Amino acid sequence: MIKIKHLLDAVESDDGQRLWVEPIGVTADLRQWCSIDHVLSHIGPPIKLWLWFQEHPDGYEYFRAKYHEFLSQENRRQLMMKLAAAALQEDFTLVHQGDDPQHNSATALYEFLTELQAYVRE
């Protein structure tokens, strides 16, 4: 199962692996404080798109569509399939830093992975 949390949300025992999915890195202190297990900035949205979304918070649909195009590229496809399959077997939490709990990098990635699960063999 995949959960989504803001970096300041409480850590819970059922979070599983906590994955930082923003395109910017996270400091060692913040990583430890937020219990981030893996920094996956390379699968976060392209920085230019992410910065655009920071300036245009009402543009989530555009952001989501462009981010999904990015995730669909051949060089990311295998990793996305692995993450989608892993979510069927284990728990992990996508951690973001956005202000809007429904419209952020982690939510867009969650939507992509759950749509992809229809094509994953269990």
Secondary structure, DSSP 4 states (H G I P E B T S, - for coil): -EEEEETTSPP-GGG-EEEE-SSS---HHHHHHTT--EE-GGGSPPHHHHHHHHH-TT-HHHHHHHHHHHHHSHHHHHHHHHHHHHHHHS-EEEEE--S-SSSSHHHHHHHHHHHHGGG---
